[in-house]
């Protein structure tokens, strides 16, 4: 009896999660973002300057080490955590070579609870 109740409770939680994930996918918007490739931890804490050319070696080490890679949008100063869109390779692997450089990413973004996520589809060097 207890097991059945637990199973039902889990099933309800599962359905609720599936429903909200579906809603989030619908809320993703196509966008193009130009900005600097940063490691989010150093940018937020200001570690080693946190961004730019002086921080490039640290950013490479951090992104290689698995810290979430992000893009600092040039015109707004907003930070997006970058993830791959379906079919793209991992964002850290794809973007580490551009650490501290300015790039244009095309893809989709979503924002919830103060977190901005950008799912990249293509990478264009701004050089
Ligand atoms: Cu760093």
Backbone and ligand atoms as CSV (ligand in chain L), in Angstrom:
chain,resi,resn,atom,element,x,y,z
A,1,UNK,N,N,0.846,-1.215,0.000
A,1,UNK,CA,C,0.000,0.000,0.000
A,1,UNK,C,C,0.873,1.253,0.000
A,2,UNK,N,N,1.839,1.268,0.906
A,2,UNK,CA,C,2.747,2.421,0.972
A,2,UNK,C,C,3.489,2.597,-0.351
A,3,UNK,N,N,3.914,1.456,-0.891
A,3,UNK,CA,C,4.669,1.478,-2.152
A,3,UNK,C,C,3.823,2.091,-3.264
A,4,UNK,N,N,2.545,1.730,-3.306
A,4,UNK,CA,C,1.656,2.259,-4.348
A,4,UNK,C,C,1.529,3.771,-4.232
A,5,UNK,N,N,1.379,4.242,-2.972
A,5,UNK,CA,C,1.244,5.696,-2.765
A,5,UNK,C,C,2.506,6.416,-3.208
A,6,UNK,N,N,3.645,5.829,-2.848
A,6,UNK,CA,C,4.922,6.449,-3.218
A,6,UNK,C,C,5.045,6.500,-4.733
A,7,UNK,N,N,4.665,5.383,-5.362
A,7,UNK,CA,C,4.754,5.336,-6.826
A,7,UNK,C,C,3.867,6.419,-7.452
A,8,UNK,N,N,2.655,6.537,-6.916
A,8,UNK,CA,C,1.731,7.559,-7.446
A,8,UNK,C,C,2.310,8.955,-7.266
A,9,UNK,N,N,2.875,9.200,-6.092
A,9,UNK,CA,C,3.453,10.519,-5.812
A,9,UNK,C,C,4.584,10.802,-6.805
A,10,UNK,N,N,5.435,9.812,-7.040
A,10,UNK,CA,C,6.549,9.987,-7.984
A,10,UNK,C,C,6.035,10.222,-9.394
A,11,UNK,N,N,4.976,9.492,-9.750
A,11,UNK,CA,C,4.409,9.645,-11.094
A,11,UNK,C,C,3.873,11.063,-11.279
A,12,UNK,N,N,3.235,11.597,-10.229
A,12,UNK,CA,C,2.687,12.965,-10.319
A,12,UNK,C,C,3.829,13.974,-10.457
A,13,UNK,N,N,4.889,13.787,-9.651
A,13,UNK,CA,C,6.046,14.683,-9.735
A,13,UNK,C,C,6.637,14.604,-11.146
A,14,UNK,N,N,6.757,13.393,-11.663
A,14,UNK,CA,C,7.306,13.195,-13.001
A,14,UNK,C,C,6.499,13.900,-14.068
A,15,UNK,N,N,5.186,13.771,-13.985
A,15,UNK,CA,C,4.310,14.425,-14.968
A,15,UNK,C,C,4.418,15.935,-14.877
A,16,UNK,N,N,4.494,16.437,-13.626
A,16,UNK,CA,C,4.600,17.886,-13.430
A,16,UNK,C,C,5.897,18.403,-14.042
A,17,UNK,N,N,6.997,17.673,-13.794
A,17,UNK,CA,C,8.298,18.080,-14.351
A,17,UNK,C,C,8.255,18.054,-15.869
A,18,UNK,N,N,7.698,16.979,-16.412
A,18,UNK,CA,C,7.634,16.863,-17.874
A,18,UNK,C,C,6.822,18.021,-18.452
A,19,UNK,N,N,5.724,18.364,-17.776
A,19,UNK,CA,C,4.886,19.469,-18.235
A,19,UNK,C,C,5.628,20.786,-18.223
A,20,UNK,N,N,6.375,21.050,-17.135
A,20,UNK,CA,C,7.046,22.339,-17.049
A,20,UNK,C,C,8.233,22.401,-18.014
A,21,UNK,N,N,8.895,21.264,-18.254
A,21,UNK,CA,C,9.986,21.265,-19.229
A,21,UNK,C,C,9.451,21.573,-20.621
A,22,UNK,N,N,8.275,20.997,-20.933
A,22,UNK,CA,C,7.660,21.268,-22.224
A,22,UNK,C,C,7.368,22.756,-22.382
A,23,UNK,N,N,6.886,23.368,-21.332
A,23,UNK,CA,C,6.550,24.792,-21.364
A,23,UNK,C,C,7.817,25.629,-21.550
A,24,UNK,N,N,8.923,25.198,-20.900
A,24,UNK,CA,C,10.176,25.948,-21.027
A,24,UNK,C,C,10.691,25.908,-22.449
A,25,UNK,N,N,10.596,24.723,-23.074
A,25,UNK,CA,C,11.077,24.618,-24.448
A,25,UNK,C,C,10.326,25.587,-25.348
A,26,UNK,N,N,9.019,25.688,-25.106
A,26,UNK,CA,C,8.208,26.591,-25.924
A,26,UNK,C,C,8.613,28.043,-25.714
A,27,UNK,N,N,9.126,28.326,-24.514
A,27,UNK,CA,C,9.459,29.711,-24.200
A,27,UNK,C,C,10.833,30.125,-24.733
A,28,UNK,N,N,11.562,29.190,-25.317
A,28,UNK,CA,C,12.886,29.561,-25.847
A,28,UNK,C,C,12.713,30.437,-27.081
A,29,UNK,N,N,13.530,31.475,-27.156
A,29,UNK,CA,C,13.398,32.413,-28.270
A,29,UNK,C,C,14.680,32.423,-29.094
A,30,UNK,N,N,14.518,32.565,-30.385
A,30,UNK,CA,C,15.708,32.646,-31.248
A,30,UNK,C,C,16.410,33.969,-31.003
A,31,UNK,N,N,17.743,33.923,-30.999
A,31,UNK,CA,C,18.492,35.148,-30.748
A,31,UNK,C,C,19.901,35.056,-31.302
A,32,UNK,N,N,20.508,36.211,-31.461
A,32,UNK,CA,C,21.913,36.319,-31.839
A,32,UNK,C,C,22.559,37.180,-30.767
A,33,UNK,N,N,23.648,36.693,-30.214
A,33,UNK,CA,C,24.319,37.443,-29.148
A,33,UNK,C,C,25.776,37.656,-29.517
A,34,UNK,N,N,26.225,38.901,-29.406
A,34,UNK,CA,C,27.640,39.201,-29.615
A,34,UNK,C,C,28.236,39.569,-28.267
A,35,UNK,N,N,29.337,38.922,-27.939
A,35,UNK,CA,C,29.951,39.257,-26.658
A,35,UNK,C,C,31.192,38.440,-26.395
A,36,UNK,N,N,31.734,38.671,-25.194
A,36,UNK,CA,C,32.978,38.000,-24.805
A,36,UNK,C,C,32.689,36.635,-24.184
A,37,UNK,N,N,33.485,35.659,-24.576
A,37,UNK,CA,C,33.380,34.317,-23.989
A,37,UNK,C,C,34.114,34.339,-22.644
A,38,UNK,N,N,33.374,34.018,-21.602
A,38,UNK,CA,C,33.910,34.087,-20.235
A,38,UNK,C,C,33.694,32.750,-19.519
A,39,UNK,N,N,34.450,32.559,-18.431
A,39,UNK,CA,C,34.038,31.480,-17.541
A,39,UNK,C,C,33.224,32.171,-16.460
A,40,UNK,N,N,32.034,31.653,-16.228
A,40,UNK,CA,C,31.066,32.363,-15.388
A,40,UNK,C,C,31.541,32.542,-13.944
A,41,UNK,N,N,32.256,31.559,-13.413
A,41,UNK,CA,C,32.686,31.671,-12.015
A,41,UNK,C,C,33.652,32.836,-11.838
A,42,UNK,N,N,34.674,32.914,-12.676
A,42,UNK,CA,C,35.645,34.003,-12.536
A,42,UNK,C,C,35.004,35.350,-12.814
A,43,UNK,N,N,34.089,35.389,-13.774
A,43,UNK,CA,C,33.438,36.668,-14.069
A,43,UNK,C,C,32.639,37.134,-12.855
A,44,UNK,N,N,31.889,36.222,-12.236
A,44,UNK,CA,C,31.033,36.604,-11.104
A,44,UNK,C,C,31.842,36.974,-9.876
A,45,UNK,N,N,32.967,36.285,-9.660
A,45,UNK,CA,C,33.752,36.551,-8.447
A,45,UNK,C,C,34.830,37.595,-8.684
A,46,UNK,N,N,35.100,37.907,-9.951
A,46,UNK,CA,C,36.167,38.862,-10.248
A,46,UNK,C,C,37.555,38.272,-10.072
A,47,UNK,N,N,37.625,36.950,-9.981
A,47,UNK,CA,C,38.902,36.256,-9.805
A,47,UNK,C,C,39.859,36.578,-10.954
A,48,UNK,N,N,41.081,36.951,-10.635
A,48,UNK,CA,C,42.118,37.270,-11.636
A,48,UNK,C,C,41.618,38.330,-12.627
A,49,UNK,N,N,40.785,39.261,-12.152
A,49,UNK,CA,C,40.228,40.279,-13.038
A,49,UNK,C,C,38.908,39.833,-13.657
A,50,UNK,N,N,38.734,38.523,-13.756
A,50,UNK,CA,C,37.436,37.975,-14.157
A,50,UNK,C,C,37.100,37.966,-15.628
A,51,UNK,N,N,37.797,38.783,-16.429
A,51,UNK,CA,C,37.479,38.812,-17.863
A,51,UNK,C,C,38.618,39.474,-18.630
A,52,UNK,N,N,38.472,39.487,-19.940
A,52,UNK,CA,C,39.420,40.209,-20.786
A,52,UNK,C,C,40.730,39.473,-20.996
A,53,UNK,N,N,41.620,40.148,-21.729
A,53,UNK,CA,C,42.899,39.563,-22.133
A,53,UNK,C,C,43.735,39.099,-20.932
A,54,UNK,N,N,43.741,39.880,-19.830
A,54,UNK,CA,C,44.553,39.516,-18.644
A,54,UNK,C,C,44.044,38.219,-18.015
A,55,UNK,N,N,42.776,37.919,-18.261
A,55,UNK,CA,C,42.180,36.738,-17.643
A,55,UNK,C,C,42.128,35.549,-18.592
A,56,UNK,N,N,42.650,35.719,-19.821
A,56,UNK,CA,C,42.486,34.681,-20.845
A,56,UNK,C,C,42.995,33.293,-20.412
A,57,UNK,N,N,44.223,33.239,-19.864
A,57,UNK,CA,C,44.784,31.929,-19.481
A,57,UNK,C,C,43.938,31.266,-18.402
A,58,UNK,N,N,43.463,32.074,-17.460
A,58,UNK,CA,C,42.615,31.557,-16.382
A,58,UNK,C,C,41.287,31.053,-16.974
A,59,UNK,N,N,40.736,31.836,-17.904
A,59,UNK,CA,C,39.454,31.446,-18.522
A,59,UNK,C,C,39.602,30.110,-19.256
A,60,UNK,N,N,40.726,29.941,-19.963
A,60,UNK,CA,C,40.953,28.680,-20.687
A,60,UNK,C,C,41.014,27.521,-19.686
A,61,UNK,N,N,41.789,27.712,-18.609
A,61,UNK,CA,C,41.917,26.651,-17.602
A,61,UNK,C,C,40.567,26.341,-16.957
A,62,UNK,N,N,39.808,27.384,-16.655
A,62,UNK,CA,C,38.510,27.188,-15.992
A,62,UNK,C,C,37.516,26.479,-16.914
A,63,UNK,N,N,37.481,26.902,-18.179
A,63,UNK,CA,C,36.528,26.299,-19.121
A,63,UNK,C,C,36.920,24.851,-19.398
A,64,UNK,N,N,38.230,24.606,-19.542
A,64,UNK,CA,C,38.695,23.217,-19.717
A,64,UNK,C,C,38.351,22.380,-18.498
A,65,UNK,N,N,38.418,23.018,-17.328
A,65,UNK,CA,C,38.162,22.313,-16.071
A,65,UNK,C,C,36.689,22.079,-15.796
A,66,UNK,N,N,35.820,22.592,-16.681
A,66,UNK,CA,C,34.400,22.288,-16.539
A,66,UNK,C,C,33.547,23.363,-15.918
A,67,UNK,N,N,34.133,24.532,-15.582
A,67,UNK,CA,C,33.282,25.605,-15.050
A,67,UNK,C,C,32.374,26.081,-16.177
A,68,UNK,N,N,31.145,26.451,-15.860
A,68,UNK,CA,C,30.211,26.810,-16.924
A,68,UNK,C,C,30.720,27.977,-17.770
A,69,UNK,N,N,30.712,27.773,-19.083
A,69,UNK,CA,C,31.143,28.820,-19.999
A,69,UNK,C,C,29.955,29.738,-20.257
A,70,UNK,N,N,30.262,31.012,-20.422
A,70,UNK,CA,C,29.186,31.971,-20.663
A,70,UNK,C,C,29.579,32.991,-21.708
A,71,UNK,N,N,28.595,33.792,-22.093
A,71,UNK,CA,C,28.876,34.909,-22.991
A,71,UNK,C,C,28.370,36.182,-22.326
A,72,UNK,N,N,29.247,37.190,-22.310
A,72,UNK,CA,C,28.940,38.494,-21.714
A,72,UNK,C,C,28.517,39.401,-22.867
A,73,UNK,N,N,27.214,39.645,-22.953
A,73,UNK,CA,C,26.698,40.395,-24.099
A,73,UNK,C,C,27.247,41.818,-24.113
A,74,UNK,N,N,27.843,42.166,-25.254
A,74,UNK,CA,C,28.529,43.456,-25.397
A,74,UNK,C,C,27.605,44.646,-25.125
A,75,UNK,N,N,26.432,44.642,-25.753
A,75,UNK,CA,C,25.606,45.856,-25.655
A,75,UNK,C,C,24.790,45.976,-24.372
A,76,UNK,N,N,24.578,44.863,-23.661
A,76,UNK,CA,C,23.738,44.943,-22.452
A,76,UNK,C,C,24.477,44.618,-21.156
A,77,UNK,N,N,25.641,43.959,-21.254
A,77,UNK,CA,C,26.346,43.534,-20.043
A,77,UNK,C,C,25.703,42.333,-19.372
A,78,UNK,N,N,24.724,41.712,-20.054
A,78,UNK,CA,C,24.069,40.532,-19.482
A,78,UNK,C,C,24.919,39.283,-19.732
A,79,UNK,N,N,24.873,38.359,-18.772
A,79,UNK,CA,C,25.630,37.112,-18.887
A,79,UNK,C,C,24.673,35.960,-19.170
A,80,UNK,N,N,24.991,35.171,-20.175
A,80,UNK,CA,C,24.225,33.972,-20.502
A,80,UNK,C,C,25.128,32.770,-20.310
A,81,UNK,N,N,24.642,31.751,-19.619
A,81,UNK,CA,C,25.347,30.475,-19.546
A,81,UNK,C,C,25.114,29.791,-20.890
A,82,UNK,N,N,26.203,29.328,-21.527
A,82,UNK,CA,C,26.046,28.739,-22.860
A,82,UNK,C,C,25.997,27.216,-22.773
A,83,UNK,N,N,25.021,26.644,-23.445
A,83,UNK,CA,C,24.860,25.187,-23.550
A,83,UNK,C,C,24.703,24.867,-25.038
A,84,UNK,N,N,24.877,23.614,-25.429
A,84,UNK,CA,C,24.683,23.297,-26.844
A,84,UNK,C,C,23.215,23.133,-27.196
A,85,UNK,N,N,22.828,23.621,-28.382
A,85,UNK,CA,C,21.517,23.269,-28.923
A,85,UNK,C,C,21.628,21.817,-29.370
A,86,UNK,N,N,20.493,21.210,-29.647
A,86,UNK,CA,C,20.468,19.808,-30.069
A,86,UNK,C,C,21.408,19.600,-31.265
A,87,UNK,N,N,22.275,18.603,-31.173
A,87,UNK,CA,C,23.163,18.293,-32.288
A,87,UNK,C,C,24.515,18.988,-32.240
A,88,UNK,N,N,24.667,19.976,-31.343
A,88,UNK,CA,C,25.959,20.668,-31.217
A,88,UNK,C,C,26.801,19.990,-30.146
A,89,UNK,N,N,28.131,20.177,-30.258
A,89,UNK,CA,C,28.963,19.581,-29.207
A,89,UNK,C,C,28.965,20.454,-27.960
A,90,UNK,N,N,29.444,19.891,-26.867
A,90,UNK,CA,C,29.438,20.575,-25.576
A,90,UNK,C,C,29.991,21.988,-25.687
A,91,UNK,N,N,29.353,22.931,-24.972
A,91,UNK,CA,C,29.730,24.334,-25.103
A,91,UNK,C,C,31.159,24.591,-24.622
A,92,UNK,N,N,31.591,23.919,-23.545
A,92,UNK,CA,C,32.947,24.149,-23.048
A,92,UNK,C,C,33.969,23.731,-24.103
A,93,UNK,N,N,33.747,22.567,-24.686
A,93,UNK,CA,C,34.655,22.038,-25.703
A,93,UNK,C,C,34.671,22.946,-26.943
A,94,UNK,N,N,33.500,23.429,-27.326
A,94,UNK,CA,C,33.389,24.238,-28.547
A,94,UNK,C,C,33.934,25.647,-28.367
A,95,UNK,N,N,33.832,26.187,-27.145
A,95,UNK,CA,C,34.138,27.610,-26.958
A,95,UNK,C,C,35.473,27.898,-26.291
A,96,UNK,N,N,36.135,26.876,-25.750
A,96,UNK,CA,C,37.382,27.134,-25.011
A,96,UNK,C,C,38.413,27.850,-25.883
A,97,UNK,N,N,38.430,27.534,-27.165
A,97,UNK,CA,C,39.414,28.175,-28.058
A,97,UNK,C,C,39.129,29.672,-28.253
A,98,UNK,N,N,37.954,30.138,-27.874
A,98,UNK,CA,C,37.603,31.554,-28.028
A,98,UNK,C,C,37.581,32.297,-26.682
A,99,UNK,N,N,38.079,31.665,-25.627
A,99,UNK,CA,C,38.054,32.289,-24.294
A,99,UNK,C,C,38.612,33.706,-24.366
A,100,UNK,N,N,37.907,34.640,-23.750
A,100,UNK,CA,C,38.284,36.061,-23.670
A,100,UNK,C,C,38.197,36.788,-25.009
A,101,UNK,N,N,37.687,36.121,-26.038
A,101,UNK,CA,C,37.501,36.786,-27.337
A,101,UNK,C,C,36.032,37.145,-27.526
A,102,UNK,N,N,35.806,38.059,-28.462
A,102,UNK,CA,C,34.426,38.450,-28.775
A,102,UNK,C,C,33.929,37.625,-29.950
A,103,UNK,N,N,32.746,37.084,-29.781
A,103,UNK,CA,C,32.145,36.187,-30.766
A,103,UNK,C,C,30.686,36.549,-30.980
A,104,UNK,N,N,30.143,36.035,-32.056
A,104,UNK,CA,C,28.689,36.112,-32.251
A,104,UNK,C,C,28.152,34.687,-32.224
A,105,UNK,N,N,27.207,34.447,-31.327
A,105,UNK,CA,C,26.558,33.131,-31.241
A,105,UNK,C,C,25.128,33.258,-31.725
A,106,UNK,N,N,24.716,32.287,-32.506
A,106,UNK,CA,C,23.310,32.233,-32.905
A,106,UNK,C,C,22.682,31.023,-32.241
A,107,UNK,N,N,21.442,31.164,-31.801
A,107,UNK,CA,C,20.777,30.042,-31.150
A,107,UNK,C,C,19.486,30.485,-30.509
A,108,UNK,N,N,19.248,29.919,-29.324
A,108,UNK,CA,C,17.980,30.183,-28.639
A,108,UNK,C,C,18.286,30.551,-27.197
A,109,UNK,N,N,17.503,31.470,-26.638
A,109,UNK,CA,C,17.723,31.744,-25.226
A,109,UNK,C,C,16.462,31.564,-24.405
A,110,UNK,N,N,16.696,31.363,-23.132
A,110,UNK,CA,C,15.590,31.244,-22.178
A,110,UNK,C,C,16.055,31.846,-20.868
A,111,UNK,N,N,15.115,32.401,-20.127
A,111,UNK,CA,C,15.441,33.021,-18.848
A,111,UNK,C,C,14.417,32.573,-17.828
A,112,UNK,N,N,14.907,32.172,-16.663
A,112,UNK,CA,C,13.992,31.786,-15.587
A,112,UNK,C,C,14.722,31.925,-14.257
A,113,UNK,N,N,14.039,32.457,-13.279
A,113,UNK,CA,C,14.594,32.562,-11.933
A,113,UNK,C,C,15.912,33.315,-11.891
A,114,UNK,N,N,16.079,34.278,-12.777
A,114,UNK,CA,C,17.301,35.071,-12.768
A,114,UNK,C,C,18.449,34.459,-13.546
A,115,UNK,N,N,18.251,33.271,-14.094
A,115,UNK,CA,C,19.318,32.632,-14.871
A,115,UNK,C,C,18.995,32.721,-16.361
A,116,UNK,N,N,19.993,33.150,-17.104
A,116,UNK,CA,C,19.831,33.222,-18.563
A,116,UNK,C,C,20.675,32.124,-19.192
A,117,UNK,N,N,20.047,31.342,-20.041
A,117,UNK,CA,C,20.758,30.259,-20.722
A,117,UNK,C,C,20.644,30.469,-22.218
A,118,UNK,N,N,21.771,30.279,-22.906
A,118,UNK,CA,C,21.784,30.418,-24.352
A,118,UNK,C,C,22.232,29.099,-24.963
A,119,UNK,N,N,21.378,28.506,-25.792
A,119,UNK,CA,C,21.707,27.249,-26.465
A,119,UNK,C,C,22.223,27.577,-27.863
A,120,UNK,N,N,23.531,27.406,-28.052
A,120,UNK,CA,C,24.102,27.853,-29.337
A,120,UNK,C,C,23.863,26.854,-30.460
A,121,UNK,N,N,23.680,27.405,-31.642
A,121,UNK,CA,C,23.541,26.621,-32.864
A,121,UNK,C,C,24.694,26.875,-33.809
A,122,UNK,N,N,25.229,28.106,-33.774
A,122,UNK,CA,C,26.390,28.406,-34.610
A,122,UNK,C,C,27.274,29.435,-33.936
A,123,UNK,N,N,28.551,29.386,-34.304
A,123,UNK,CA,C,29.563,30.268,-33.708
A,123,UNK,C,C,30.218,31.042,-34.846
A,124,UNK,N,N,30.217,32.367,-34.699
A,124,UNK,CA,C,30.902,33.189,-35.709
A,124,UNK,C,C,31.938,34.038,-35.004
A,125,UNK,N,N,33.155,33.952,-35.459
A,125,UNK,CA,C,34.206,34.782,-34.872
A,125,UNK,C,C,33.965,36.210,-35.313
A,126,UNK,N,N,34.149,37.142,-34.393
A,126,UNK,CA,C,33.896,38.546,-34.719
A,126,UNK,C,C,35.104,39.179,-35.407
A,127,UNK,N,N,36.191,38.428,-35.506
A,127,UNK,CA,C,37.420,38.978,-36.100
A,127,UNK,C,C,37.266,39.191,-37.603
L,1,CU,CU,CU,39.105,31.762,-14.544
